Amino acid sequence: MELQIIEHAYERMQQYNVTLKMLTDTLSNPEDILPANYNRKIYQKGLDGYMLRVIVEEYINVIRVITVYKAERDRYAIQI
């Protein structure tokens, strides 16, 4: 599977100090995958008191990362 990261997502990664390893860990082992607008998906994973959210478009052989951001864990945590 090819990983494409658009420029906006790279900018957000820098803004939020998200490494490529953090991004790929979230995509390969998310706590949850949620549907989003425009047939996109939100991969999310809790890290160090916050929730890393990665919005992607999925194609047959490509995952395109649209944006990445850290959010308050309580806001997006999975409710059990």
Secondary structure, 3 states (H helix, E strand, C coil): CEEEECHHHHHHHHHCCCCHHHHHHHHHCCCEEEECHHHCEEEEEEECCEEEEEEEEECCCEEEEEEEEEEEHHHHCCCC
